[in-house]
């Protein structure tokens, strides 16, 4: 009997139990609605609890099977576990996760044709699988956006903010900053978001960090001056 299988089953069962326990803390009633499950899943992703996040997204999926953003997040969870399995040299398990990610991203795109975040996620999954030619075709229209994962989260955050879902947008902006804390773009986007919603202290904190990392960002400097905050000294990077 393959010794790995019980381990993965045990992990899945554990993450399921964690998800069920978390559900008791979400919302007001015993059965959280779709949005509660989505927000709880985002919080777990932000905390690095990808197993619990996947369990919550799957339960949301049972309520609304063809929701583009939820399918995208399920795909992202699969990519996380695929990378983990690659690192463990378990190629077969990694490829199963990649295949699942591709399926989720395709379904997301079918539910919302042209959904940018899922097209980007599809490109990442196809590259991991080694389907480079297909990945190039998927990414042709958005070549400039293929890059760090923080950019993908900012993409989604902007969409959610435009729809007025500020709680979900905040989580996405924070995910981008948590993924790449030394990325001035991620710091600037989070700071600008806090500025737009009137949270001055948090806005100044992240805009200051963005300016320290990249003092060439004129819009960040302008925002800090508008908030009556001093411009910090740029971080001096070691040239070696």
The 8 nearest C-alpha neighbors of each residue, nearest first, counted from 0:
[[1, 2, 4, 3, 5, 6, 7, 8],
 [2, 0, 3, 4, 5, 6, 7, 8],
 [1, 3, 4, 0, 5, 6, 7, 8],
 [4, 2, 6, 1, 5, 7, 8, 0],
 [3, 5, 7, 6, 2, 1, 8, 0],
 [6, 4, 8, 7, 3, 9, 2, 1],
 [5, 7, 9, 3, 4, 8, 10, 2],
 [8, 6, 10, 4, 9, 5, 11, 3],
 [7, 9, 5, 11, 10, 6, 12, 4],
 [8, 10, 12, 6, 7, 11, 5, 13],
 [11, 9, 7, 13, 8, 12, 14, 6],
 [10, 12, 8, 14, 13, 9, 15, 7],
 [13, 11, 15, 9, 10, 14, 8, 16],
 [12, 14, 10, 16, 15, 11, 9, 17],
 [13, 15, 17, 51, 50, 11, 16, 12],
 [16, 14, 18, 12, 13, 17, 54, 11],
 [17, 15, 19, 13, 18, 14, 20, 12],
 [16, 18, 14, 20, 15, 19, 51, 21],
 [19, 17, 51, 15, 21, 16, 20, 54],
 [18, 20, 16, 22, 21, 17, 15, 23],
 [21, 19, 17, 18, 22, 23, 16, 24],
 [22, 20, 18, 23, 24, 19, 17, 25],
 [23, 21, 19, 25, 24, 20, 18, 31],
 [22, 24, 21, 20, 25, 29, 19, 30],
 [23, 25, 22, 21, 26, 20, 27, 29],
 [26, 24, 22, 23, 31, 35, 27, 21],
 [25, 27, 31, 28, 35, 24, 32, 29],
 [28, 26, 25, 29, 31, 24, 30, 23],
 [27, 29, 30, 26, 31, 25, 23, 32],
 [28, 30, 31, 23, 27, 22, 26, 25],
 [31, 29, 28, 32, 22, 23, 26, 27],
 [32, 30, 35, 26, 25, 28, 36, 29],
 [31, 33, 35, 34, 36, 30, 26, 59],
 [32, 34, 36, 59, 35, 37, 62, 31],
 [33, 35, 37, 36, 32, 38, 59, 31],
 [36, 34, 38, 32, 37, 33, 31, 39],
 [35, 37, 39, 33, 34, 38, 55, 59],
 [38, 36, 34, 40, 35, 39, 56, 41],
 [37, 39, 41, 35, 40, 36, 34, 42],
 [40, 38, 42, 36, 41, 37, 35, 43],
 [39, 41, 52, 43, 37, 55, 38, 42],
 [42, 40, 38, 44, 43, 39, 45, 37],
 [43, 41, 45, 39, 44, 40, 38, 46],
 [42, 44, 46, 48, 40, 52, 45, 41],
 [45, 43, 47, 41, 46, 49, 42, 48],
 [44, 46, 42, 43, 47, 174, 41, 177],
 [47, 45, 43, 44, 48, 42, 49, 41],
 [46, 48, 44, 45, 49, 43, 52, 42],
 [49, 47, 43, 44, 51, 46, 50, 52],
 [48, 50, 52, 44, 51, 47, 53, 76],
 [49, 51, 14, 53, 52, 48, 54, 11],
 [50, 52, 18, 14, 54, 53, 49, 48],
 [53, 51, 40, 49, 43, 55, 50, 54],
 [52, 54, 56, 50, 55, 51, 49, 57],
 [53, 55, 51, 57, 52, 18, 56, 15],
 [54, 56, 58, 52, 40, 57, 53, 36],
 [55, 57, 59, 53, 58, 54, 40, 60],
 [58, 56, 60, 54, 59, 55, 53, 61],
 [57, 59, 61, 55, 60, 56, 54, 62],
 [58, 60, 56, 62, 33, 57, 61, 36],
 [61, 59, 64, 57, 63, 58, 62, 56],
 [60, 62, 58, 59, 64, 63, 57, 56],
 [61, 63, 59, 60, 64, 33, 58, 32],
 [64, 62, 60, 61, 65, 66, 59, 33],
 [65, 63, 60, 61, 66, 62, 59, 70],
 [66, 64, 63, 110, 67, 107, 70, 106],
 [65, 67, 69, 68, 63, 64, 70, 110],
 [68, 66, 107, 70, 69, 110, 111, 65],
 [69, 67, 71, 70, 66, 72, 107, 117],
 [70, 68, 72, 71, 66, 67, 73, 56],
 [69, 71, 73, 67, 103, 107, 72, 68],
 [70, 72, 68, 74, 69, 73, 104, 117],
 [73, 71, 75, 69, 74, 70, 76, 68],
 [74, 72, 70, 76, 75, 71, 53, 69],
 [73, 75, 100, 71, 77, 103, 72, 76],
 [74, 76, 72, 78, 77, 73, 71, 79],
 [77, 75, 79, 73, 78, 74, 53, 72],
 [76, 78, 74, 96, 80, 100, 75, 79],
 [79, 77, 81, 75, 76, 80, 97, 100],
 [78, 80, 76, 82, 77, 81, 83, 75],
 [79, 81, 83, 77, 82, 78, 84, 76],
 [82, 80, 93, 78, 96, 84, 83, 79],
 [83, 81, 85, 79, 84, 80, 86, 78],
 [82, 84, 80, 86, 81, 85, 79, 87],
 [85, 83, 93, 87, 81, 89, 86, 82],
 [84, 86, 88, 82, 87, 83, 93, 90],
 [85, 87, 83, 84, 88, 82, 89, 81],
 [86, 88, 84, 85, 89, 83, 90, 82],
 [89, 87, 85, 86, 90, 84, 93, 83],
 [90, 88, 84, 87, 92, 91, 85, 93],
 [89, 91, 93, 92, 88, 85, 94, 84],
 [92, 90, 94, 93, 89, 95, 84, 88],
 [93, 91, 95, 94, 90, 89, 84, 96],
 [94, 92, 81, 84, 90, 96, 91, 95],
 [93, 95, 97, 91, 96, 92, 90, 98],
 [96, 94, 98, 92, 93, 97, 99, 91],
 [95, 97, 99, 81, 77, 93, 94, 98],
 [96, 98, 94, 100, 99, 95, 81, 124],
 [99, 97, 95, 101, 100, 96, 94, 102],
 [98, 100, 96, 102, 97, 101, 95, 103],
 [101, 99, 74, 97, 103, 77, 102, 98],
 [100, 102, 98, 104, 99, 103, 121, 105],
 [101, 103, 99, 105, 100, 104, 106, 98],
 [104, 102, 74, 100, 106, 70, 105, 101],
 [103, 105, 107, 101, 117, 106, 102, 71],
 [106, 104, 108, 102, 107, 103, 101, 109],
 [105, 107, 109, 103, 108, 104, 110, 102],
 [106, 108, 67, 104, 110, 70, 105, 109],
 [109, 107, 112, 111, 105, 110, 106, 114],
 [110, 108, 106, 107, 112, 111, 105, 67],
 [109, 111, 107, 108, 67, 65, 106, 112],
 [110, 112, 108, 109, 114, 67, 107, 113],
 [113, 111, 108, 109, 114, 110, 107, 115],
 [112, 114, 115, 108, 111, 118, 117, 109],
 [115, 113, 112, 111, 108, 117, 116, 118],
 [114, 116, 118, 117, 113, 119, 154, 141],
 [115, 117, 119, 118, 114, 151, 120, 155],
 [118, 116, 120, 104, 119, 115, 71, 114],
 [117, 119, 121, 115, 120, 116, 114, 122],
 [120, 118, 122, 116, 117, 121, 115, 145],
 [119, 121, 117, 123, 122, 118, 116, 124],
 [122, 120, 118, 124, 119, 123, 104, 117],
 [121, 123, 134, 119, 125, 120, 124, 126],
 [122, 124, 120, 126, 121, 125, 127, 119],
 [125, 123, 121, 127, 126, 122, 97, 101],
 [126, 124, 128, 130, 122, 127, 134, 123],
 [125, 127, 129, 123, 128, 124, 131, 130],
 [128, 126, 124, 125, 129, 123, 97, 130],
 [129, 127, 125, 126, 130, 124, 97, 94],
 [128, 130, 126, 127, 131, 125, 132, 124],
 [131, 129, 125, 128, 133, 132, 126, 134],
 [130, 132, 134, 129, 133, 126, 135, 125],
 [133, 131, 135, 134, 130, 136, 129, 137],
 [132, 134, 136, 135, 131, 130, 137, 125],
 [133, 135, 131, 122, 137, 132, 136, 125],
 [134, 136, 138, 132, 133, 137, 139, 131],
 [137, 135, 133, 139, 134, 138, 132, 140],
 [136, 138, 134, 135, 139, 133, 122, 118],
 [137, 139, 135, 141, 136, 142, 140, 134],
 [140, 138, 136, 142, 141, 137, 135, 134],
 [139, 141, 138, 142, 137, 136, 143, 144],
 [142, 140, 138, 144, 143, 139, 145, 119],
 [141, 143, 144, 139, 145, 138, 140, 135],
 [142, 144, 141, 145, 146, 140, 138, 139],
 [143, 145, 142, 141, 146, 150, 119, 151],
 [146, 144, 142, 143, 119, 141, 147, 138],
 [145, 147, 144, 148, 150, 143, 151, 149],
 [148, 146, 149, 150, 145, 151, 179, 144],
 [147, 149, 151, 150, 146, 152, 175, 178],
 [150, 148, 175, 152, 147, 151, 178, 153],
 [149, 151, 153, 148, 152, 147, 154, 175],
 [150, 152, 154, 148, 149, 153, 116, 155],
 [151, 153, 149, 155, 154, 150, 175, 171],
 [154, 152, 156, 150, 155, 151, 172, 157],
 [155, 153, 151, 152, 157, 156, 150, 158],
 [156, 154, 158, 152, 153, 157, 159, 116],
 [157, 155, 168, 153, 171, 159, 158, 154],
 [156, 158, 160, 155, 159, 154, 161, 153],
 [159, 157, 155, 161, 156, 160, 162, 154],
 [160, 158, 162, 156, 168, 164, 161, 157],
 [159, 161, 163, 157, 168, 162, 165, 158],
 [160, 162, 158, 163, 159, 157, 164, 156],
 [161, 163, 159, 160, 164, 158, 165, 157],
 [164, 162, 160, 161, 165, 159, 168, 166],
 [165, 163, 159, 160, 162, 167, 166, 168],
 [164, 166, 168, 160, 167, 163, 169, 159],
 [167, 165, 169, 168, 164, 170, 38, 160],
 [166, 168, 170, 169, 165, 164, 171, 159],
 [169, 167, 156, 165, 171, 159, 160, 170],
 [168, 170, 172, 166, 167, 171, 165, 173],
 [169, 171, 173, 167, 168, 172, 174, 166],
 [172, 170, 174, 156, 168, 173, 169, 152],
 [173, 171, 175, 169, 189, 174, 170, 153],
 [172, 174, 176, 170, 171, 175, 177, 169],
 [175, 173, 171, 177, 172, 176, 45, 178],
 [174, 176, 149, 172, 178, 173, 152, 177],
 [175, 177, 180, 185, 173, 179, 174, 178],
 [178, 176, 174, 180, 175, 179, 173, 45],
 [179, 177, 175, 176, 174, 149, 180, 148],
 [178, 180, 176, 182, 181, 177, 175, 149],
 [179, 181, 176, 177, 182, 178, 186, 185],
 [182, 180, 179, 183, 212, 186, 176, 185],
 [181, 183, 179, 185, 184, 180, 186, 176],
 [184, 182, 209, 186, 185, 212, 187, 213],
 [183, 185, 187, 182, 186, 188, 209, 150],
 [184, 186, 176, 188, 182, 187, 183, 175],
 [187, 185, 209, 183, 205, 189, 184, 188],
 [186, 188, 190, 184, 209, 206, 189, 185],
 [187, 189, 191, 185, 190, 186, 184, 192],
 [190, 188, 192, 186, 172, 187, 191, 185],
 [189, 191, 202, 205, 206, 187, 193, 192],
 [192, 190, 194, 188, 193, 189, 187, 195],
 [191, 193, 195, 189, 194, 190, 188, 196],
 [192, 194, 202, 198, 190, 196, 195, 191],
 [193, 195, 191, 202, 197, 192, 196, 198],
 [196, 194, 192, 193, 197, 191, 198, 202],
 [195, 197, 193, 194, 198, 192, 199, 165],
 [196, 198, 194, 195, 199, 193, 202, 192],
 [199, 197, 193, 194, 201, 200, 196, 202],
 [198, 200, 202, 201, 197, 194, 203, 193],
 [201, 199, 203, 202, 198, 204, 193, 194],
 [202, 200, 204, 203, 199, 198, 193, 205],
 [201, 203, 190, 193, 199, 194, 200, 204],
 [202, 204, 206, 200, 201, 205, 207, 199],
 [205, 203, 201, 207, 202, 206, 200, 208],
 [204, 206, 190, 208, 186, 207, 202, 203],
 [205, 207, 209, 190, 203, 187, 208, 204],
 [208, 206, 210, 204, 205, 209, 203, 211],
 [207, 209, 205, 211, 206, 210, 212, 204],
 [208, 210, 183, 206, 186, 212, 187, 207],
 [211, 209, 214, 213, 207, 212, 208, 206],
 [212, 210, 233, 208, 234, 209, 213, 214],
 [211, 213, 209, 210, 183, 234, 208, 233],
 [212, 214, 210, 215, 211, 183, 209, 216],
 [213, 215, 210, 216, 211, 233, 212, 217],
 [216, 214, 213, 217, 210, 220, 219, 218],
 [217, 215, 219, 214, 218, 213, 220, 210],
 [216, 218, 220, 219, 215, 221, 214, 222],
 [217, 219, 221, 220, 216, 222, 223, 215],
 [220, 218, 222, 217, 221, 216, 206, 223],
 [219, 221, 217, 223, 218, 222, 224, 216],
 [220, 222, 218, 224, 219, 223, 225, 217],
 [223, 221, 225, 219, 220, 224, 218, 226],
 [222, 224, 226, 228, 220, 225, 221, 219],
 [225, 223, 227, 221, 226, 222, 228, 220],
 [224, 226, 222, 223, 227, 221, 228, 220],
 [225, 227, 223, 224, 228, 222, 199, 203],
 [228, 226, 224, 225, 223, 229, 222, 203],
 [227, 229, 223, 226, 224, 230, 203, 225],
 [230, 228, 231, 227, 224, 223, 207, 226],
 [229, 231, 228, 232, 220, 223, 207, 224],
 [232, 230, 229, 233, 211, 207, 210, 208],
 [231, 233, 211, 234, 230, 210, 214, 235],
 [234, 232, 211, 214, 235, 231, 212, 210],
 [233, 235, 211, 212, 236, 232, 213, 210],
 [236, 234, 233, 237, 232, 212, 211, 238],
 [237, 235, 238, 234, 239, 233, 212, 211],
 [236, 238, 239, 235, 234, 233, 212, 211],
 [239, 237, 236, 235, 234, 233, 212, 213],
 [238, 237, 236, 235, 234, 212, 233, 181]]
